[in-house]
Amino acid sequence: MTLEQPSSSKQRKKLMELLAQTYQNDWQKLLLDFQAENAASWTELRRGGMLYLRPGGRGILVMRRFLGVLADRYYQLCHDIIRKYDRRALILGDRYQSFYYPEVARAAAPYVDAISSNLNANWNDGTFLRSYLDTLHQLTGKPVLISEFYAAALENGSGNKNSQGGFPIVATQKERVQTAHNTLQALVRLPYVIGADWFQYSDEPTHGREDGENFNFGLVDIHDRPYVETIKLFGSLELDRLKQTSPQNRPDASAGIPRAPADPLGQFQYGRALAHWDRERGFIKATSALPVADLYGCWNPEALYVGLYGMDIIEDAYYRSRSVPKGDRPLWTVKFGGQELIRARLGAGREPIANDPTIRIVNLSGVNLNVRKLAIMEIPSKRLGFKQLQLGDAIELDISLLTHCQAARVDWNGRFKLAP
């Protein structure tokens, strides 16, 4: 968008300065990371032209750095204008759309009193990734305000089909109440969360609003009839008392990886995949800072299963071909006993590719606004050096994820026993 601006644009000039500084005014160095269109030199690029990511390059890091520069200016400008007219107002951020660029969130920190984000639960039961809010808070050091959370049921008074969007859906209003309750209970546990706004007062229209979204999100239906159970939930929770209770330490896989459910790869769709796993006891803590994904484990005698769920922002407009090349897709690696076992390419809405045909991997992902990346890997016990896995066996794991174009890295490693 910046490169589409005229050469007189101060924003475009700022980008040219960053590129020249990064590549020491060396055009050939720039071309290692970018493909140029309608420009064959720095002089021509300053007059016009476009840059696209070169497959295999690290241009994404420069793009993210410039995004941070833009975000810093944006937050600074908003802060200064608000403060000019109101010294006492709380500045609550700009309500991220259930995902965020880490560079943008970090840039917001000096200029806001709280950071705000919508929270689209990752599972239909209302639960969500631990990494999403934890990393947002660590990036900013600010209290977090949940600017939207929601749940919808197929049973509703508005005829909502809940088909135009990826939000938590359950069958009945009773289940919907439980979903909302689960989200609230999880939020109350987080000491840095200062509030949560329910979306919304009334259901969306039967046939959808302007963008087609047609969800049973309301406290009342389109005929103004209340959903009594949901309203009672919000009236009955003693949130102040719960908030003052010391947060409980959540269980995780450091006490042992739990047994797998009957079909670990079953129900493989957003909102359902991994939902039947023991995601509390099976949660594997990241050993790297600022993780952008969660990792879960479980086992049975035949195999070890690891489930990955995170966010990765990949736009097809980054590339001249509008196609994400294999080498730039997220890379998931697993080592066992110090030896690299598996390398798998995930994401970008395509099938996973692994270096070992004996390993089964399934993957859900997309591009542009579909930033959710979900994958499960089945590692046969024999591949791990066991005839069969048994209760009490210990497995030393070293797992890493490199996101799109290696923009971020998450590591998980440790020695884990197999638990009941």
N, C-alpha and C positions, 0 to 999 in steps of 0.2 A: 504493500500500500504506500509505503514511503517512497519507493523507487518510481511509482506511478506519478508522483508529484513533479511539478516543473523544476527546472534547475535552480530557479530563484528561491525555492522553498527553504526556509531555515532548517526545517526538520530534515530535509534531504541532505543539506549541507552538513548537518550534524552527523548523519550516517556516513557521508564521505570521509569526514574527519576520522571517525572510528575505524573505518576500513583501512584508510591510509596508515593510521598508526599501528593497527594490528599486523598489517602485512608489509610494513616498512616501505611503503610506496613501490613495492615490487609486484608488478602485474602478474608475473608467473606464479608467485606465491599465492596470490588471490585465486588464480585459476586452479590451484590444487584443491580448493574447497568449494568453488562456485563455477557454474557455467554461465558465460556472459552472452547476452542477446542484444544485438544492435549497439555493441561497443567492443572495440578491440584495443583500448588503452584507457589509462586513468582519465585523460583529457576528454575522451568520448563518453566515458561513464559519467563524468561530472555534468556533461551536457544532456545526457539522457541514457536510455538503455535499461536493461533488466538483468538481475542476477537470480539464478536458481541453484539449489543445492547440487553439488556434484556427488554422485554416488560414491560412497567410500570415504568422502572427505569429512572434515569436522566443522563445516560452516555453521552447523546448528548452534555451536557454542557462541559464535559471533552474533548470530541472530538473537539468541537469548540475552546476550549482554546488552544489545541495543534495546531489546524489549524492557530490560531493567532501567535503562536510561530514560526511555519514554515514560515508564510508570512513575519513576521518581519525579519527573517534571509534572506529570498529571496530578499526583497526590499533593505535591508542593503547591501547585496553582490553586487547587480546590481548597486546601487548608488555608492559604493566605487570604483568599477571597472571603471565606466564611469568617475568619478571625477579624477581618477588616470591619465587618458589620455586627459580629456577635462574639464577644470574648468568652462567654459562658457556655455556649452550645457544646454538646458532646458530638464528636465526629465519629460516626459508627461504620465507616468504610463504605464499600460500594457493592456488597451482596454478590459474592461469587456464585456462578451458576452450577453449583455442585461439583466444580473442579476449579483448579487454579494453577497458574504458572508459578513455581516457587520464586522466580525472579520478581514477579509482580507483587506477591505477598510480602517478600522481604523489603521491597521498595516502599510499601505502604507504612511500615512500622513507625518511622519518625513523625508521621503526619496524622495519625488516627488515634482515638482513645480506645477504640475496640475494633476488632476485625470481624466482618460479617460474611456469612456464606449460607446459601441454601444447603440442605442436607437431603439428598436423595438416598434413602436407605438401600443398601446393596442387596438385601434379601427381603422377601415378602413378609417375613415376620417382624420387620422394623429394625433389624440390627444392621450395623454398618462397620466398615473397616476401621480398625484401631488407628492405622497410620494417617487417615485423612485429617482428622481434627488435631491429633497429637503433633503432626508435622507442621500444620498451619500455625499452631500456637508456638511451637519452637522457633519457626521462622520469624515470627513477629514479636514474640514476648508480650502479646496483648491479650486481654480477655476476648472471648469468642462469643458472638451473638449468632444464633441460628435464625436466619431471616425467613426461611420456609422449611417446614417438614410436613409430611402428608401420608395418607394411606387411603386406599379405595377398595370398595367391594363390588362384586358383580351383582349382588343383591342390593338394589337401591331404588329410591322413589322417583328418579329423574330419567330412567331409561338409559343411563350412561353405560356405554360398552367398554370404556376404559382401554381403548385400542390404539389411540394416537399418542404414544409416548411411552417412555420406559420407567414407570413409577411402580411402587409396591402395590400389588393387587392380591386380594384374598376373596374367598367365596361369599362370606356372610358379614353382616354388620357386627355380629358378635366377635368374629375373627378380626375385623377392622379395629375394634376397640383394643384388643390384645396387641395388635401391631403398633398402634399409637402408644400404648402403655409401655411396650418394650423400648421404643425409641426414647421416650421421656425418661425412663429409668436409667438407660445407658447415659443419657446426657447429664442427668443429675449426679452421676458418679464422677464426672469430670470437673475438677475444681475450677478450671478456667472458663467454663461455659456459664455465661451470666443470664441467658434467656433464650427462649425458643418461641417462634411465631408459627401458629398453625395456618396452613394454606388450605382452604379459604372459608369464608363465611357460608357461601351457598355453592351448590354443585355447579359444574360447568354445564352449558346447554346440551341438550340431548344429542344433537348432531354436531356438537363441537363449537368452540369459539372461532375467532378469525383464522387461527393457524391450525384448526382441526382438533385441538386437544379437547377430549370429551370425558373427563374423569369425575368420579364421585368423590370430590374433595371436601364437600360442604359439611357444616354443622346442621344445615337445613337443605332440603331438596329445592328444585326450581319452583315448587308450589308452596314454598315457605313452611313445609312440614318438618319439624325437628327430628334429627336422629338422636333419640333420647339417650341411648346407651353411651354414645360418644360425648355428648354434653355432660352426662353424669361423670364420666372419667375425668374431664378437666375440672369439674367442680369438687371432686373427692380427693384428688391427690394433694397431700400436705407437702408441697414442694419446699417450703421454707425449712420445715423440720428435716426433710430428707437431705437438703443441701448442707445443713449444719452437721450432718453425721459424717464422721471420718470416712474417707473413701476406702473401700476394701481392696486389698491386693487381688488382682484378677489372676486366675490360674493360667498356666501356659505349659508348653512342652518341656520346660526345664525339669519338671517332675516326672516326665515320661510321656512318650508319644502314645496316644490311646488307640484302641482297636478300631478298625474300619467298619462302617456300616455294611450291610449285605451287598449293596451295589454302589461302590464309591464313585463311579463315573455316571451314575444314573441322574435323571432329571436335568440333563445338561442344557440349561437355558438360563438367561439372566433372571435373577430373583429366586432360583431354585437350586442351581448347581452349588455344591458344598453345603447347602442348608442342612442336610441330614448328617453331616460330619459333626464331631464334637469340636466345634471351633473355639471353645474356651480352652480346654486342656490340650488341644492340638495346635494352638497358636505358637509359632516359632518366632521369638523375638529377633529383630534385625540387630546385627552387630555394627552396622554402619549408621552414621548420623542422617537424620532427615529422610527416612524411608518414604517412598511413594508407592509402596505395595505391601500387602500382608502375605505371609506364607503360613500354611497349615499342613500338618502331617497326620497320617494314620497308617495302620498296617493290618495285614492278615498273614497267615502262614506263607502264602504264595508271593506276596509283593509288599513293597513300601509305596505309599501314595503321598505325593506332595501336591498341594493346591496353591496356586498363585493368583492373587487378585489385586489389581492396582489401577492407577490411572497413567495414561501416556498420551500426550497430545500430538497427533500426527496429521498434518494437513497435506492433501494431495497437491495443492498449489505451490508447495515448496519445490516441486520438480517440473522441469520443462515438459516431461512426458505425462505428467499427472498420474504417475504410477510409482509406488514406493518400491525401490529395488530390494532384492533379497538381502544384500549385505548391510543395508541400513535398518532392517527390521530389528526389533528388540531381541537380544540374545540371552537365553536362559541356560546356565551351565550348572552341572552337578558333579562334584568330586566326592569320592569315597576312599578313605584311607590314603589321602594325598594324591591319588591318581584321578585325572580327569575322566569322567565316565560318559557324560552326555553333554552335547551341545545342541541346542534347539533354537530355531528362529520362530518367533511368534509374531502376532499382531498384524495390523494394517488390513484386517478383514479377510485374511487369507489362511489357508491351511498351514498348520505347523510343519516345519521341516526339521528332522532330527538326524544326527550322524549314526544312529544305531537303530536298525529296523526292529530289534527285539523290544524296544521301548515304545509303549503306547502313550500318545499325547493327544489331548483334545484341547481346543482353543476357541474362545469367543473374543472378537475384537472388531474394531472398525477404524474409520478415519474421520477427520473433521470433528463434529460435535460428539461423536461416539468415542469417548476417551476411555471407556472401561475395558481393561484387558484381563481376561480370566482364562486360566489354563490348569489342567490336571495332568500329572505325569505318573504313570504306573511303571515302577522299576521292579522287575522280577527278582525274587530272593536270590536266585542263582547268579544273577548279574552283580549282586552285592557280596557274593562269596559264601552264601548260606544255602544249604540244601532246602531248608524251610526256616522261616523266621519264627522265633519262639519268645514267649513272655520272658523278660529279663535280658534278652540280647541287647548289646550296646552297638550303636552305629555312629561312626564319626562322619558328620556331613559338613560339606563346604559348598554352599549354594550361592550363586550370584545372578543378578539381573542387570543387564545393560539396557537402558531404555533406547528409544528411537535415536539413531545416529550417535549413541553413547553419550547422550546429553546428561544422564544421571546414572549412578550405580548404587545398587542395594546389595548388601551381603548378609548372609545368615550362616553361621557356622557354630559347631559345638559337638559334643558327644552326648547322644541321646539314648536312654534306655527305652525298651518297648514295654509299655504298661498295660494293665488290664483295660 
